[in-house]
Amino acid sequence: MDQASFQSFIKTVLIIVLVYYLFKFTFKLLAPYLLNKAVNKVSENFQKQQQAYQNQHNQQTQKPDFESELKQNKIPKEKKKVGEYIDFEEVE
């Protein structure tokens, strides 16, 4: 079996440390940009949803709703009677 030399072990550890610090450095540089872009996208989606809701609400208020008027004019049906309410008392 071949055994790893001490030099290759040190080389591997240094590469891992270097990659870690490089990743950390680039993340610090890119994080504000990425977060700003994400916040802007969420804000745009929220504004689109609000605009769609406003448009839908405006269209509903402009059109007369005959179905709801018919429903309001109908006499409400009597609810089905299930039975009497019985109050039970505790016996000691």
N, CA, C and O atoms as a GROMACS GRO file, in nm:
protein
  368
    1MET      N    1   0.083  -0.119   0.000
    1MET     CA    2   0.000   0.000   0.000
    1MET      C    3   0.087   0.124   0.000
    1MET      O    4   0.194   0.130   0.061
    2ASP      N    5   0.035   0.222  -0.071
    2ASP     CA    6   0.105   0.350  -0.072
    2ASP      C    7   0.055   0.435   0.044
    2ASP      O    8  -0.065   0.440   0.072
    3GLN      N    9   0.148   0.500   0.108
    3GLN     CA   10   0.110   0.589   0.216
    3GLN      C   11   0.126   0.732   0.170
    3GLN      O   12   0.218   0.766   0.095
    4ALA      N   13   0.036   0.816   0.217
    4ALA     CA   14   0.043   0.956   0.179
    4ALA      C   15   0.161   1.020   0.252
    4ALA      O   16   0.186   0.992   0.369
    5SER      N   17   0.231   1.104   0.180
    5SER     CA   18   0.344   1.171   0.242
    5SER      C   19   0.296   1.292   0.321
    5SER      O   20   0.184   1.341   0.301
    6PHE      N   21   0.380   1.339   0.408
    6PHE     CA   22   0.348   1.454   0.490
    6PHE      C   23   0.329   1.578   0.404
    6PHE      O   24   0.246   1.663   0.435
    7GLN      N   25   0.406   1.590   0.296
    7GLN     CA   26   0.397   1.705   0.207
    7GLN      C   27   0.261   1.710   0.137
    7GLN      O   28   0.201   1.816   0.124
    8SER      N   29   0.213   1.595   0.092
    8SER     CA   30   0.083   1.594   0.024
    8SER      C   31  -0.030   1.625   0.123
    8SER      O   32  -0.129   1.687   0.086
    9PHE      N   33  -0.014   1.581   0.246
    9PHE     CA   34  -0.114   1.612   0.349
    9PHE      C   35  -0.120   1.763   0.375
    9PHE      O   36  -0.228   1.821   0.381
   10ILE      N   37  -0.005   1.826   0.389
   10ILE     CA   38   0.002   1.971   0.412
   10ILE      C   39  -0.056   2.045   0.291
   10ILE      O   40  -0.129   2.143   0.306
   11LYS      N   41  -0.023   1.998   0.173
   11LYS     CA   42  -0.073   2.059   0.051
   11LYS      C   43  -0.226   2.053   0.046
   11LYS      O   44  -0.291   2.151   0.010
   12THR      N   45  -0.283   1.939   0.081
   12THR     CA   46  -0.428   1.921   0.082
   12THR      C   47  -0.493   2.013   0.184
   12THR      O   48  -0.596   2.075   0.155
   13VAL      N   49  -0.438   2.022   0.303
   13VAL     CA   50  -0.493   2.109   0.407
   13VAL      C   51  -0.488   2.254   0.362
   13VAL      O   52  -0.584   2.328   0.383
   14LEU      N   53  -0.377   2.296   0.302
   14LEU     CA   54  -0.365   2.434   0.255
   14LEU      C   55  -0.467   2.465   0.144
   14LEU      O   56  -0.524   2.574   0.141
   15ILE      N   57  -0.489   2.371   0.056
   15ILE     CA   58  -0.587   2.391  -0.051
   15ILE      C   59  -0.727   2.406   0.008
   15ILE      O   60  -0.804   2.492  -0.034
   16ILE      N   61  -0.760   2.322   0.106
   16ILE     CA   62  -0.891   2.330   0.170
   16ILE      C   63  -0.909   2.465   0.241
   16ILE      O   64  -1.014   2.527   0.230
   17VAL      N   65  -0.807   2.509   0.312
   17VAL     CA   66  -0.814   2.638   0.382
   17VAL      C   67  -0.825   2.752   0.281
   17VAL      O   68  -0.903   2.845   0.301
   18LEU      N   69  -0.748   2.746   0.173
   18LEU     CA   70  -0.752   2.849   0.071
   18LEU      C   71  -0.890   2.857   0.004
   18LEU      O   72  -0.941   2.967  -0.017
   19VAL      N   73  -0.949   2.744  -0.028
   19VAL     CA   74  -1.081   2.741  -0.089
   19VAL      C   75  -1.185   2.796   0.008
   19VAL      O   76  -1.275   2.870  -0.034
   20TYR      N   77  -1.173   2.763   0.136
   20TYR     CA   78  -1.265   2.813   0.237
   20TYR      C   79  -1.261   2.965   0.244
   20TYR      O   80  -1.365   3.030   0.241
   21TYR      N   81  -1.142   3.022   0.254
   21TYR     CA   82  -1.130   3.168   0.264
   21TYR      C   83  -1.169   3.238   0.135
   21TYR      O   84  -1.225   3.347   0.139
   22LEU      N   85  -1.141   3.177   0.021
   22LEU     CA   86  -1.185   3.234  -0.106
   22LEU      C   87  -1.337   3.238  -0.114
   22LEU      O   88  -1.395   3.339  -0.156
   23PHE      N   89  -1.401   3.130  -0.075
   23PHE     CA   90  -1.547   3.125  -0.073
   23PHE      C   91  -1.604   3.229   0.022
   23PHE      O   92  -1.701   3.298  -0.012
   24LYS      N   93  -1.546   3.240   0.139
   24LYS     CA   94  -1.591   3.337   0.238
   24LYS      C   95  -1.577   3.481   0.186
   24LYS      O   96  -1.666   3.563   0.206
   25PHE      N   97  -1.466   3.510   0.122
   25PHE     CA   98  -1.441   3.644   0.068
   25PHE      C   99  -1.538   3.679  -0.044
   25PHE      O  100  -1.595   3.788  -0.046
   26THR      N  101  -1.557   3.586  -0.137
   26THR     CA  102  -1.648   3.613  -0.248
   26THR      C  103  -1.793   3.624  -0.200
   26THR      O  104  -1.871   3.701  -0.256
   27PHE      N  105  -1.829   3.547  -0.098
   27PHE     CA  106  -1.964   3.556  -0.045
   27PHE      C  107  -1.988   3.692   0.019
   27PHE      O  108  -2.096   3.749   0.006
   28LYS      N  109  -1.887   3.744   0.088
   28LYS     CA  110  -1.901   3.878   0.149
   28LYS      C  111  -1.917   3.985   0.041
   28LYS      O  112  -1.988   4.083   0.062
   29LEU      N  113  -1.853   3.966  -0.072
   29LEU     CA  114  -1.866   4.064  -0.180
   29LEU      C  115  -2.000   4.053  -0.252
   29LEU      O  116  -2.060   4.154  -0.288
   30LEU      N  117  -2.046   3.931  -0.273
   30LEU     CA  118  -2.167   3.909  -0.353
   30LEU      C  119  -2.296   3.911  -0.272
   30LEU      O  120  -2.403   3.931  -0.329
   31ALA      N  121  -2.290   3.890  -0.142
   31ALA     CA  122  -2.411   3.881  -0.060
   31ALA      C  123  -2.497   4.007  -0.067
   31ALA      O  124  -2.618   3.995  -0.087
   32PRO      N  125  -2.441   4.127  -0.053
   32PRO     CA  126  -2.529   4.246  -0.061
   32PRO      C  127  -2.597   4.258  -0.197
   32PRO      O  128  -2.715   4.295  -0.204
   33TYR      N  129  -2.526   4.229  -0.303
   33TYR     CA  130  -2.584   4.236  -0.437
   33TYR      C  131  -2.697   4.134  -0.452
   33TYR      O  132  -2.804   4.168  -0.502
   34LEU      N  133  -2.674   4.011  -0.409
   34LEU     CA  134  -2.775   3.906  -0.422
   34LEU      C  135  -2.898   3.935  -0.336
   34LEU      O  136  -3.011   3.914  -0.379
   35LEU      N  137  -2.875   3.984  -0.213
   35LEU     CA  138  -2.988   4.016  -0.126
   35LEU      C  139  -3.069   4.132  -0.182
   35LEU      O  140  -3.192   4.131  -0.176
   36ASN      N  141  -3.001   4.233  -0.236
   36ASN     CA  142  -3.070   4.347  -0.294
   36ASN      C  143  -3.155   4.302  -0.413
   36ASN      O  144  -3.269   4.347  -0.429
   37LYS      N  145  -3.100   4.215  -0.494
   37LYS     CA  146  -3.174   4.165  -0.610
   37LYS      C  147  -3.295   4.083  -0.566
   37LYS      O  148  -3.402   4.094  -0.626
   38ALA      N  149  -3.280   4.001  -0.462
   38ALA     CA  150  -3.391   3.920  -0.412
   38ALA      C  151  -3.500   4.009  -0.354
   38ALA      O  152  -3.619   3.983  -0.376
   39VAL      N  153  -3.463   4.111  -0.280
   39VAL     CA  154  -3.561   4.202  -0.220
   39VAL      C  155  -3.637   4.277  -0.330
   39VAL      O  156  -3.758   4.294  -0.320
   40ASN      N  157  -3.567   4.321  -0.432
   40ASN     CA  158  -3.632   4.390  -0.543
   40ASN      C  159  -3.731   4.300  -0.615
   40ASN      O  160  -3.840   4.344  -0.652
   41LYS      N  161  -3.695   4.174  -0.633
   41LYS     CA  162  -3.783   4.080  -0.703
   41LYS      C  163  -3.909   4.054  -0.620
   41LYS      O  164  -4.019   4.050  -0.675
   42VAL      N  165  -3.893   4.036  -0.489
   42VAL     CA  166  -4.008   4.014  -0.402
   42VAL      C  167  -4.097   4.138  -0.402
   42VAL      O  168  -4.220   4.127  -0.403
   43SER      N  169  -4.035   4.254  -0.400
   43SER     CA  170  -4.112   4.379  -0.402
   43SER      C  171  -4.192   4.393  -0.531
   43SER      O  172  -4.308   4.434  -0.528
   44GLU      N  173  -4.131   4.360  -0.644
   44GLU     CA  174  -4.202   4.366  -0.772
   44GLU      C  175  -4.319   4.268  -0.776
   44GLU      O  176  -4.427   4.303  -0.824
   45ASN      N  177  -4.298   4.147  -0.725
   45ASN     CA  178  -4.406   4.049  -0.722
   45ASN      C  179  -4.521   4.098  -0.635
   45ASN      O  180  -4.638   4.081  -0.669
   46PHE      N  181  -4.487   4.158  -0.521
   46PHE     CA  182  -4.590   4.211  -0.432
   46PHE      C  183  -4.668   4.322  -0.500
   46PHE      O  184  -4.791   4.328  -0.489
   47GLN      N  185  -4.599   4.411  -0.569
   47GLN     CA  186  -4.666   4.520  -0.638
   47GLN      C  187  -4.757   4.467  -0.750
   47GLN      O  188  -4.866   4.520  -0.771
   48LYS      N  189  -4.712   4.364  -0.821
   48LYS     CA  190  -4.795   4.304  -0.927
   48LYS      C  191  -4.922   4.243  -0.866
   48LYS      O  192  -5.031   4.258  -0.921
   49GLN      N  193  -4.908   4.174  -0.753
   49GLN     CA  194  -5.023   4.114  -0.689
   49GLN      C  195  -5.120   4.221  -0.641
   49GLN      O  196  -5.242   4.205  -0.654
   50GLN      N  197  -5.068   4.328  -0.584
   50GLN     CA  198  -5.153   4.438  -0.538
   50GLN      C  199  -5.226   4.502  -0.655
   50GLN      O  200  -5.345   4.533  -0.646
   51GLN      N  201  -5.156   4.521  -0.766
   51GLN     CA  202  -5.217   4.581  -0.884
   51GLN      C  203  -5.326   4.490  -0.939
   51GLN      O  204  -5.433   4.538  -0.978
   52ALA      N  205  -5.301   4.361  -0.944
   52ALA     CA  206  -5.401   4.266  -0.993
   52ALA      C  207  -5.523   4.266  -0.901
   52ALA      O  208  -5.636   4.260  -0.949
   53TYR      N  209  -5.500   4.272  -0.772
   53TYR     CA  210  -5.611   4.276  -0.677
   53TYR      C  211  -5.693   4.404  -0.695
   53TYR      O  212  -5.816   4.401  -0.694
   54GLN      N  213  -5.624   4.517  -0.712
   54GLN     CA  214  -5.694   4.644  -0.732
   54GLN      C  215  -5.776   4.641  -0.860
   54GLN      O  216  -5.891   4.687  -0.863
   55ASN      N  217  -5.718   4.588  -0.966
   55ASN     CA  218  -5.790   4.578  -1.094
   55ASN      C  219  -5.914   4.489  -1.079
   55ASN      O  220  -6.022   4.523  -1.128
   56GLN      N  221  -5.898   4.377  -1.012
   56GLN     CA  222  -6.010   4.285  -0.993
   56GLN      C  223  -6.118   4.352  -0.907
   56GLN      O  224  -6.237   4.340  -0.936
   57HIS      N  225  -6.077   4.420  -0.803
   57HIS     CA  226  -6.172   4.487  -0.714
   57HIS      C  227  -6.247   4.598  -0.789
   57HIS      O  228  -6.367   4.616  -0.772
   58ASN      N  229  -6.174   4.673  -0.871
   58ASN     CA  230  -6.237   4.781  -0.948
   58ASN      C  231  -6.337   4.725  -1.049
   58ASN      O  232  -6.443   4.784  -1.070
   59GLN      N  233  -6.305   4.614  -1.112
   59GLN     CA  234  -6.396   4.554  -1.209
   59GLN      C  235  -6.522   4.502  -1.140
   59GLN      O  236  -6.631   4.513  -1.196
   60GLN      N  237  -6.507   4.447  -1.021
   60GLN     CA  238  -6.623   4.395  -0.949
   60GLN      C  239  -6.714   4.508  -0.904
   60GLN      O  240  -6.837   4.492  -0.906
   61THR      N  241  -6.658   4.621  -0.865
   61THR     CA  242  -6.742   4.731  -0.818
   61THR      C  243  -6.811   4.802  -0.934
   61THR      O  244  -6.917   4.862  -0.915
   62GLN      N  245  -6.754   4.795  -1.052
   62GLN     CA  246  -6.814   4.861  -1.168
   62GLN      C  247  -6.931   4.781  -1.224
   62GLN      O  248  -7.029   4.841  -1.269
   63LYS      N  249  -6.924   4.650  -1.221
   63LYS     CA  250  -7.030   4.566  -1.276
   63LYS      C  251  -7.138   4.546  -1.170
   63LYS      O  252  -7.106   4.516  -1.055
   64PRO      N  253  -7.264   4.560  -1.209
   64PRO     CA  254  -7.370   4.530  -1.112
   64PRO      C  255  -7.377   4.378  -1.092
   64PRO      O  256  -7.370   4.301  -1.188
   65ASP      N  257  -7.390   4.339  -0.970
   65ASP     CA  258  -7.392   4.197  -0.937
   65ASP      C  259  -7.536   4.153  -0.910
   65ASP      O  260  -7.586   4.166  -0.799
   66PHE      N  261  -7.601   4.102  -1.015
   66PHE     CA  262  -7.741   4.063  -1.004
   66PHE      C  263  -7.759   3.937  -0.923
   66PHE      O  264  -7.861   3.919  -0.857
   67GLU      N  265  -7.661   3.849  -0.926
   67GLU     CA  266  -7.672   3.724  -0.852
   67GLU      C  267  -7.677   3.751  -0.702
   67GLU      O  268  -7.758   3.691  -0.631
   68SER      N  269  -7.593   3.841  -0.654
   68SER     CA  270  -7.593   3.868  -0.510
   68SER      C  271  -7.722   3.937  -0.469
   68SER      O  272  -7.771   3.916  -0.358
   69GLU      N  273  -7.781   4.021  -0.558
   69GLU     CA  274  -7.908   4.086  -0.527
   69GLU      C  275  -8.019   3.981  -0.517
   69GLU      O  276  -8.105   3.991  -0.429
   70LEU      N  277  -8.017   3.883  -0.605
   70LEU     CA  278  -8.118   3.777  -0.599
   70LEU      C  279  -8.104   3.696  -0.471
   70LEU      O  280  -8.204   3.659  -0.409
   71LYS      N  281  -7.982   3.669  -0.432
   71LYS     CA  282  -7.959   3.592  -0.310
   71LYS      C  283  -8.005   3.670  -0.188
   71LYS      O  284  -8.059   3.610  -0.094
   72GLN      N  285  -7.986   3.800  -0.187
   72GLN     CA  286  -8.026   3.881  -0.073
   72GLN      C  287  -8.178   3.892  -0.064
   72GLN      O  288  -8.232   3.900   0.046
   73ASN      N  289  -8.248   3.893  -0.177
   73ASN     CA  290  -8.393   3.908  -0.178
   73ASN      C  291  -8.466   3.780  -0.141
   73ASN      O  292  -8.582   3.786  -0.102
   74LYS      N  293  -8.402   3.664  -0.151
   74LYS     CA  294  -8.465   3.538  -0.117
   74LYS      C  295  -8.489   3.530   0.033
   74LYS      O  296  -8.414   3.584   0.114
   75ILE      N  297  -8.595   3.461   0.068
   75ILE     CA  298  -8.625   3.439   0.210
   75ILE      C  299  -8.532   3.330   0.261
   75ILE      O  300  -8.520   3.225   0.199
   76PRO      N  301  -8.466   3.356   0.372
   76PRO     CA  302  -8.373   3.253   0.423
   76PRO      C  303  -8.449   3.129   0.467
   76PRO      O  304  -8.557   3.137   0.525
   77LYS      N  305  -8.390   3.014   0.437
   77LYS     CA  306  -8.453   2.888   0.472
   77LYS      C  307  -8.440   2.865   0.623
   77LYS      O  308  -8.342   2.905   0.685
   78GLU      N  309  -8.540   2.800   0.678
   78GLU     CA  310  -8.536   2.769   0.820
   78GLU      C  311  -8.439   2.654   0.841
   78GLU      O  312  -8.438   2.556   0.767
   79LYS      N  313  -8.358   2.670   0.943
   79LYS     CA  314  -8.260   2.565   0.971
   79LYS      C  315  -8.330   2.442   1.029
   79LYS      O  316  -8.432   2.452   1.096
   80LYS      N  317  -8.273   2.331   1.001
   80LYS     CA  318  -8.327   2.204   1.047
   80LYS      C  319  -8.311   2.195   1.198
   80LYS      O  320  -8.202   2.216   1.252
   81LYS      N  321  -8.421   2.162   1.268
   81LYS     CA  322  -8.414   2.149   1.413
   81LYS      C  323  -8.363   2.010   1.446
   81LYS      O  324  -8.415   1.910   1.398
   82VAL      N  325  -8.261   2.007   1.529
   82VAL     CA  326  -8.199   1.881   1.563
   82VAL      C  327  -8.260   1.823   1.689
   82VAL      O  328  -8.281   1.702   1.696
   83GLY      N  329  -8.289   1.904   1.786
   83GLY     CA  330  -8.348   1.854   1.910
   83GLY      C  331  -8.334   1.958   2.019
   83GLY      O  332  -8.290   2.070   1.995
   84GLU      N  333  -8.372   1.918   2.139
   84GLU     CA  334  -8.366   2.010   2.252
   84GLU      C  335  -8.228   2.007   2.314
   84GLU      O  336  -8.151   1.913   2.298
   85TYR      N  337  -8.201   2.115   2.386
   85TYR     CA  338  -8.075   2.121   2.461
   85TYR      C  339  -8.106   2.073   2.601
   85TYR      O  340  -8.197   2.124   2.666
   86ILE      N  341  -8.031   1.976   2.646
   86ILE     CA  342  -8.051   1.920   2.778
   86ILE      C  343  -7.931   1.956   2.864
   86ILE      O  344  -7.817   1.930   2.826
   87ASP      N  345  -7.959   2.016   2.979
   87ASP     CA  346  -7.854   2.054   3.071
   87ASP      C  347  -7.839   1.946   3.176
   87ASP      O  348  -7.932   1.921   3.253
   88PHE      N  349  -7.724   1.882   3.178
   88PHE     CA  350  -7.700   1.777   3.274
   88PHE      C  351  -7.634   1.835   3.397
   88PHE      O  352  -7.547   1.921   3.386
   89GLU      N  353  -7.676   1.789   3.516
   89GLU     CA  354  -7.615   1.834   3.641
   89GLU      C  355  -7.533   1.721   3.697
   89GLU      O  356  -7.565   1.603   3.679
   90GLU      N  357  -7.426   1.760   3.766
   90GLU     CA  358  -7.342   1.658   3.829
   90GLU      C  359  -7.408   1.607   3.956
   90GLU      O  360  -7.464   1.685   4.033
   91VAL      N  361  -7.402   1.479   3.977
   91VAL     CA  362  -7.456   1.418   4.098
   91VAL      C  363  -7.339   1.379   4.186
   91VAL      O  364  -7.247   1.308   4.144
   92GLU      N  365  -7.345   1.428   4.311
   92GLU     CA  366  -7.233   1.395   4.401
   92GLU      C  367  -7.268   1.283   4.494
   92GLU      O  368  -7.185   1.243   4.576
   0.00000   0.00000   0.00000
